[in-house]
Amino acid sequence: MASQGCIDLIKYFLFLFNLLFAVSLSIHVFKLPAPPYMSFPVFSYFLVIGGSATMSLGFIGCLGALKEVKCMLGMYFFLLSILLAAQIVGAVLLFTQWTSFESKVEEHVLHLIESFGKNESNYLNFEKTLDYVQQEIHCCGWTGPNIWVEAPCSCYHPINNTQNASNSYEMCDCNDIRPFSNYTTCDIYQKGCRESIREWLDENMLIIFAVLLAVMAVELCGMTLSMCLYRWTSLDYSMLMQYSK
């Protein structure tokens, strides 16, 4: 009796765990506003894939736990293990190959700066990304404003520090005018984006690391519960047909 009570506790806890996980993450994914620098098709694909994967994983976990279907519990454990392994491999590769990754990013950014404003269709979305980054983190160019032949409007900010920097486009009368000419009320950011990004990472590395650990801990918890329920349940794949009738 105690053993059956323990199994029931794990079953319903795993069900609620997956239900809350699937619903909360899906709501955040589907309600996530599109960043201004990301093209609509790319963001749409991201929402569809992310939302579908989340709902599918949650559905498999919920049904497998509630009905004690061993094949679904095994599939849920397998998919979670793949996801966890991918996160670990990605984190290790990013940590060990950071220098190579940074040099590749620098190479692409410098190439983008050279082609900036030439209306090349392949780079329009990346230009929006660069404008967004420069405006949001208050930087100019990769290493500084000197890298630009003609710095774009996103490099400029109001000279009056009391003004809201987030509205610098309107205050500096940018409106995608190139080259920039309103030097009387606006000044250029002197810090390069590489330095600003490094500073942001240094300031938030602990938070990023804690979030990653929390996510992996949640996934590991789900894997453990599903495997415990898988081993203790007496149902097999054939029982799925009975519940479908």
KEKE-3310 file (N, C-alpha, C; in steps of 0.2 Angstrom, whole numbers, plus 5000, padded with zeros to 4 digits):
npx = (5004:5010:5019:5012:5006:5017:5020:5009:5010:5022:5018:5007:5014:5024:5015:5009:5021:5025:5014:5013:5026:5025:5014:5017:5029:5026:5016:5025:5033:5024:5018:5029:5036:5040:5057:5064:5074:5073:5069:5052:5048:5058:5057:5044:5045:5053:5045:5035:5042:5048:5036:5029:5038:5039:5025:5023:5033:5028:5016:5018:5025:5015:5004:5010:5014:5001:4993:5002:5010:5022:5030:5028:5034:5047:5050:5049:5059:5070:5070:5071:5084:5092:5090:5095:5109:5112:5112:5122:5133:5133:5136:5149:5156:5155:5162:5175:5178:5178:5186:5188:5175:5172:5181:5176:5163:5168:5173:5162:5155:5163:5163:5150:5149:5156:5148:5137:5122:5122:5111:5110:5101:5104:5109:5101:5092:5102:5108:5098:5099:5112:5110:5100:5108:5118:5111:5104:5114:5122:5134:5146:5151:5163:5175:5175:5170:5178:5179:5169:5166:5156:5147:5132:5115:5111:5123:5123:5118:5108:5115:5111:5111:5099:5089:5079:5088:5083:5075:5083:5083:5072:5075:5087:5084:5085:5079:5083:5092:5106:5121:5123:5119:5115:5123:5123:5114:5117:5128:5142:5143:5157:5162:5166:5156:5161:5168:5157:5149:5156:5158:5144:5142:5151:5145:5133:5136:5135:5122:5117:5123:5117:5104:5105:5109:5098:5088:5093:5093:5080:5076:5083:5077:5064:5068:5073:5061:5052:5059:5059:5045:5044:5050:5043:5030:5018:5012:5012:5016:5005:4994:4990:4981:4970:4966:4963:4951)
npy = (4994:5006:5007:5008:5020:5029:5028:5033:5046:5051:5049:5059:5070:5071:5073:5085:5093:5092:5098:5111:5115:5114:5122:5135:5138:5138:5148:5159:5158:5159:5172:5180:5195:5200:5204:5220:5219:5206:5196:5194:5180:5172:5173:5169:5155:5151:5153:5143:5131:5131:5132:5121:5110:5111:5109:5096:5089:5091:5085:5072:5069:5072:5063:5051:5050:5051:5041:5030:5025:5015:5016:5029:5036:5031:5037:5050:5052:5049:5060:5071:5068:5069:5083:5088:5084:5090:5104:5103:5100:5111:5121:5118:5118:5131:5137:5132:5135:5149:5159:5157:5158:5171:5178:5174:5180:5194:5194:5193:5204:5215:5213:5216:5229:5235:5233:5240:5250:5249:5243:5229:5215:5203:5207:5216:5213:5210:5222:5229:5222:5226:5240:5240:5234:5243:5255:5250:5246:5256:5259:5260:5254:5240:5240:5254:5270:5275:5265:5266:5273:5282:5285:5277:5282:5275:5276:5288:5299:5309:5325:5331:5324:5322:5318:5305:5291:5280:5285:5291:5291:5298:5310:5314:5316:5305:5294:5285:5292:5294:5300:5305:5321:5329:5336:5346:5344:5331:5318:5306:5289:5283:5271:5255:5241:5228:5229:5234:5223:5213:5218:5217:5204:5200:5206:5199:5186:5177:5176:5171:5159:5153:5152:5143:5132:5130:5127:5115:5107:5106:5099:5087:5083:5080:5069:5060:5057:5052:5040:5033:5031:5023:5012:5007:5005:4994:4994:4992:4994:4989:4993:5005:5005:5001:5012:5021:5017)
npz = (5000:5004:4995:4983:4985:4985:4972:4966:4970:4964:4951:4949:4953:4943:4932:4935:4935:4921:4915:4920:4916:4902:4899:4904:4898:4884:4884:4886:4875:4864:4866:4865:4861:4844:4841:4836:4827:4821:4807:4801:4795:4801:4814:4816:4812:4823:4833:4830:4830:4842:4851:4847:4850:4864:4868:4863:4870:4883:4882:4880:4892:4902:4898:4898:4912:4919:4914:4915:4905:4898:4887:4883:4894:4893:4881:4884:4894:4886:4876:4885:4890:4878:4876:4887:4886:4874:4878:4888:4880:4871:4880:4884:4872:4869:4879:4878:4865:4864:4860:4846:4842:4845:4836:4824:4825:4825:4812:4804:4808:4805:4791:4789:4792:4782:4771:4775:4773:4759:4753:4751:4749:4756:4768:4775:4786:4796:4797:4803:4815:4820:4821:4831:4842:4844:4847:4859:4868:4869:4860:4847:4832:4830:4837:4840:4836:4825:4816:4807:4791:4788:4801:4807:4811:4823:4831:4837:4851:4862:4867:4878:4893:4901:4894:4887:4882:4875:4866:4856:4842:4838:4845:4839:4826:4817:4808:4799:4790:4781:4776:4794:4801:4810:4821:4831:4842:4846:4850:4847:4851:4860:4864:4859:4853:4855:4868:4876:4875:4881:4894:4898:4898:4908:4919:4920:4920:4931:4933:4921:4922:4933:4929:4918:4926:4934:4924:4919:4931:4933:4922:4924:4936:4930:4922:4931:4939:4929:4925:4937:4939:4927:4930:4941:4937:4931:4919:4901:4884:4877:4885:4881:4871:4877:4885:4874:4870)
capx = (5000:5014:5023:5007:5005:5023:5020:5004:5013:5027:5014:5004:5019:5026:5010:5009:5027:5025:5008:5015:5031:5022:5009:5021:5034:5022:5013:5030:5035:5019:5017:5035:5035:5046:5062:5063:5079:5073:5064:5046:5048:5063:5054:5038:5048:5056:5039:5031:5046:5049:5030:5027:5042:5037:5019:5024:5036:5024:5010:5021:5026:5008:5000:5014:5013:4994:4991:5007:5011:5029:5033:5029:5038:5053:5051:5050:5066:5075:5070:5074:5091:5095:5090:5100:5115:5114:5114:5129:5138:5134:5140:5156:5159:5155:5167:5181:5179:5175:5191:5187:5168:5173:5184:5171:5158:5171:5174:5156:5153:5167:5160:5143:5150:5159:5142:5131:5119:5122:5104:5111:5096:5106:5112:5096:5091:5108:5109:5093:5102:5117:5107:5097:5113:5121:5106:5102:5119:5125:5140:5147:5156:5165:5180:5174:5167:5183:5179:5165:5167:5150:5143:5124:5111:5111:5129:5122:5114:5107:5120:5108:5110:5093:5084:5079:5092:5079:5071:5088:5082:5068:5078:5093:5081:5089:5074:5087:5095:5113:5125:5121:5122:5113:5129:5122:5111:5118:5135:5143:5146:5164:5164:5165:5152:5164:5169:5151:5146:5161:5156:5138:5143:5155:5141:5127:5138:5133:5114:5116:5125:5112:5098:5106:5109:5091:5085:5096:5091:5073:5076:5086:5072:5059:5071:5073:5054:5050:5063:5056:5039:5044:5053:5039:5024:5017:5009:5016:5013:4998:4989:4988:4975:4964:4964:4961:4944)
capy = (5000:5012:5007:5011:5027:5032:5028:5038:5053:5052:5050:5065:5076:5072:5076:5093:5096:5093:5102:5118:5117:5115:5128:5141:5139:5139:5155:5164:5157:5162:5179:5184:5200:5200:5209:5224:5217:5200:5196:5190:5173:5168:5173:5164:5148:5150:5152:5137:5125:5131:5130:5114:5105:5112:5106:5089:5086:5091:5081:5065:5068:5071:5057:5045:5050:5050:5034:5026:5021:5014:5018:5037:5038:5030:5042:5057:5052:5049:5066:5075:5067:5072:5090:5090:5083:5096:5110:5103:5100:5118:5126:5116:5120:5139:5139:5130:5138:5156:5164:5156:5161:5179:5180:5173:5186:5200:5194:5195:5211:5220:5213:5219:5237:5237:5233:5244:5255:5248:5240:5223:5211:5198:5210:5221:5211:5211:5229:5231:5219:5230:5246:5239:5233:5250:5259:5248:5245:5263:5258:5262:5250:5234:5243:5261:5274:5276:5259:5268:5278:5286:5281:5277:5286:5272:5278:5294:5300:5316:5328:5332:5317:5321:5315:5297:5288:5275:5289:5295:5291:5304:5316:5316:5316:5301:5292:5282:5297:5293:5301:5309:5327:5333:5336:5351:5341:5324:5316:5299:5284:5282:5264:5250:5236:5222:5231:5234:5216:5209:5221:5215:5197:5200:5208:5195:5179:5173:5175:5166:5152:5151:5150:5137:5126:5129:5123:5108:5104:5104:5093:5081:5081:5076:5063:5055:5055:5048:5034:5030:5029:5018:5005:5004:5004:4987:4994:4992:4998:4987:4996:5012:5003:5000:5019:5024:5014)
capz = (5000:5004:4988:4978:4987:4983:4964:4964:4972:4959:4945:4949:4953:4936:4928:4936:4933:4914:4913:4922:4911:4895:4898:4905:4892:4878:4884:4885:4868:4859:4868:4865:4855:4839:4842:4830:4822:4818:4802:4803:4794:4805:4821:4815:4812:4829:4838:4828:4832:4850:4854:4845:4854:4871:4869:4862:4876:4889:4881:4881:4899:4905:4897:4901:4919:4921:4912:4917:4899:4899:4881:4883:4899:4890:4876:4888:4897:4880:4873:4890:4890:4872:4877:4892:4883:4869:4882:4891:4874:4868:4885:4884:4866:4869:4884:4875:4858:4864:4856:4839:4841:4845:4830:4819:4826:4823:4805:4801:4810:4801:4784:4789:4793:4776:4767:4778:4769:4752:4751:4749:4752:4761:4775:4778:4793:4800:4798:4809:4821:4822:4823:4837:4847:4845:4851:4866:4873:4868:4858:4840:4829:4834:4842:4841:4830:4820:4811:4802:4786:4790:4807:4806:4817:4829:4835:4840:4857:4863:4871:4885:4897:4905:4889:4887:4877:4871:4860:4853:4835:4837:4847:4835:4820:4812:4803:4793:4786:4780:4783:4799:4800:4816:4826:4836:4848:4847:4850:4845:4857:4859:4866:4854:4855:4858:4875:4879:4876:4886:4901:4900:4900:4915:4924:4920:4919:4936:4932:4916:4924:4938:4925:4915:4931:4936:4919:4919:4937:4932:4917:4928:4940:4926:4920:4937:4941:4924:4926:4943:4937:4922:4933:4946:4934:4928:4913:4896:4878:4875:4889:4878:4867:4882:4886:4869:4868)
cpx = (5004:5018:5018:5006:5011:5023:5015:5006:5018:5023:5011:5008:5022:5021:5009:5015:5027:5020:5010:5021:5029:5018:5013:5026:5031:5019:5019:5033:5031:5018:5023:5035:5041:5051:5062:5069:5079:5067:5058:5046:5053:5060:5048:5040:5050:5050:5035:5035:5046:5042:5028:5031:5040:5031:5019:5027:5032:5018:5012:5022:5020:5005:5004:5014:5006:4992:4996:5009:5019:5033:5034:5033:5046:5055:5053:5057:5071:5075:5073:5082:5095:5095:5095:5107:5117:5115:5121:5135:5139:5137:5147:5159:5160:5161:5174:5183:5178:5180:5189:5180:5168:5176:5180:5166:5161:5172:5168:5153:5157:5165:5154:5144:5152:5153:5136:5129:5119:5116:5105:5105:5098:5108:5107:5094:5096:5110:5104:5096:5107:5115:5104:5102:5116:5117:5105:5108:5124:5133:5140:5153:5158:5170:5180:5172:5171:5183:5174:5167:5162:5146:5135:5121:5111:5117:5128:5117:5113:5113:5118:5107:5103:5088:5085:5083:5088:5076:5077:5087:5077:5071:5084:5090:5085:5084:5078:5090:5103:5116:5122:5124:5120:5118:5127:5118:5113:5126:5136:5145:5153:5166:5162:5160:5155:5166:5163:5148:5150:5159:5149:5138:5146:5150:5135:5129:5135:5125:5113:5118:5120:5106:5099:5106:5102:5087:5087:5094:5084:5072:5078:5081:5066:5062:5071:5066:5051:5053:5060:5050:5039:5046:5047:5032:5023:5014:5014:5013:5006:4992:4986:4982:4969:4961:4961:4953:4939)
cpy = (5006:5013:5010:5018:5031:5033:5033:5045:5055:5053:5057:5071:5077:5074:5083:5096:5097:5098:5109:5120:5118:5121:5135:5143:5141:5146:5160:5164:5161:5169:5183:5189:5199:5205:5213:5222:5210:5200:5192:5183:5169:5168:5169:5157:5146:5149:5145:5131:5125:5129:5123:5109:5105:5108:5098:5086:5085:5086:5073:5064:5067:5065:5051:5044:5048:5043:5028:5021:5021:5017:5026:5039:5037:5035:5049:5057:5052:5056:5071:5074:5070:5080:5092:5089:5088:5102:5109:5103:5107:5122:5124:5119:5128:5141:5138:5133:5146:5160:5163:5159:5168:5181:5179:5179:5192:5200:5196:5202:5216:5219:5216:5227:5239:5238:5237:5249:5254:5244:5233:5218:5206:5201:5215:5219:5211:5218:5232:5228:5224:5237:5245:5238:5239:5254:5257:5248:5251:5262:5260:5258:5244:5236:5250:5264:5275:5270:5261:5273:5284:5283:5282:5281:5282:5273:5284:5295:5307:5319:5329:5325:5316:5318:5308:5295:5283:5279:5293:5295:5297:5311:5319:5316:5312:5299:5289:5286:5295:5297:5305:5316:5332:5333:5341:5349:5334:5323:5308:5295:5283:5275:5259:5244:5230:5223:5231:5227:5212:5212:5218:5207:5196:5201:5203:5187:5174:5171:5170:5159:5149:5148:5144:5131:5125:5125:5116:5104:5102:5098:5087:5078:5077:5069:5057:5052:5050:5041:5030:5027:5023:5012:5002:5002:4997:4988:4994:4995:4995:4990:5002:5011:5003:5007:5023:5022:5018)
cpz = (5000:4998:4983:4979:4984:4975:4962:4965:4966:4952:4944:4949:4946:4931:4929:4934:4925:4912:4914:4917:4904:4894:4899:4900:4886:4878:4883:4878:4863:4860:4867:4859:4851:4840:4835:4825:4819:4813:4804:4801:4799:4812:4821:4816:4819:4834:4836:4831:4839:4853:4853:4849:4861:4872:4868:4868:4882:4889:4883:4889:4903:4904:4899:4908:4922:4920:4913:4911:4898:4893:4880:4888:4897:4885:4879:4891:4891:4877:4878:4890:4884:4873:4882:4890:4878:4873:4885:4885:4872:4873:4885:4878:4866:4874:4881:4869:4858:4860:4849:4838:4841:4839:4824:4819:4823:4816:4802:4802:4805:4793:4783:4788:4786:4771:4769:4774:4761:4749:4748:4753:4758:4768:4778:4785:4798:4801:4803:4815:4824:4824:4830:4843:4849:4849:4858:4871:4873:4866:4850:4837:4833:4839:4843:4835:4824:4814:4805:4797:4788:4795:4806:4812:4823:4834:4839:4846:4858:4868:4878:4888:4900:4900:4889:4881:4873:4865:4856:4845:4834:4839:4842:4827:4815:4807:4797:4788:4786:4775:4788:4799:4806:4822:4832:4842:4850:4846:4849:4851:4855:4861:4861:4857:4858:4866:4879:4880:4881:4893:4903:4902:4907:4920:4925:4920:4925:4936:4927:4918:4929:4934:4921:4920:4933:4931:4919:4925:4936:4927:4920:4932:4936:4924:4925:4939:4935:4924:4932:4942:4932:4925:4938:4943:4931:4921:4907:4890:4876:4879:4886:4874:4871:4883:4881:4867:4872)
residu = (MET:ALA:SER:GLN:GLY:CYS:ILE:ASP:LEU:ILE:LYS:TYR:PHE:LEU:PHE:LEU:PHE:ASN:LEU:LEU:PHE:ALA:VAL:SER:LEU:SER:ILE:HIS:VAL:PHE:LYS:LEU:PRO:ALA:PRO:PRO:TYR:MET:SER:PHE:PRO:VAL:PHE:SER:TYR:PHE:LEU:VAL:ILE:GLY:GLY:SER:ALA:THR:MET:SER:LEU:GLY:PHE:ILE:GLY:CYS:LEU:GLY:ALA:LEU:LYS:GLU:VAL:LYS:CYS:MET:LEU:GLY:MET:TYR:PHE:PHE:LEU:LEU:SER:ILE:LEU:LEU:ALA:ALA:GLN:ILE:VAL:GLY:ALA:VAL:LEU:LEU:PHE:THR:GLN:TRP:THR:SER:PHE:GLU:SER:LYS:VAL:GLU:GLU:HIS:VAL:LEU:HIS:LEU:ILE:GLU:SER:PHE:GLY:LYS:ASN:GLU:SER:ASN:TYR:LEU:ASN:PHE:GLU:LYS:THR:LEU:ASP:TYR:VAL:GLN:GLN:GLU:ILE:HIS:CYS:CYS:GLY:TRP:THR:GLY:PRO:ASN:ILE:TRP:VAL:GLU:ALA:PRO:CYS:SER:CYS:TYR:HIS:PRO:ILE:ASN:ASN:THR:GLN:ASN:ALA:SER:ASN:SER:TYR:GLU:MET:CYS:ASP:CYS:ASN:ASP:ILE:ARG:PRO:PHE:SER:ASN:TYR:THR:THR:CYS:ASP:ILE:TYR:GLN:LYS:GLY:CYS:ARG:GLU:SER:ILE:ARG:GLU:TRP:LEU:ASP:GLU:ASN:MET:LEU:ILE:ILE:PHE:ALA:VAL:LEU:LEU:ALA:VAL:MET:ALA:VAL:GLU:LEU:CYS:GLY:MET:THR:LEU:SER:MET:CYS:LEU:TYR:ARG:TRP:THR:SER:LEU:ASP:TYR:SER:MET:LEU:MET:GLN:TYR:SER:LYS)
# end
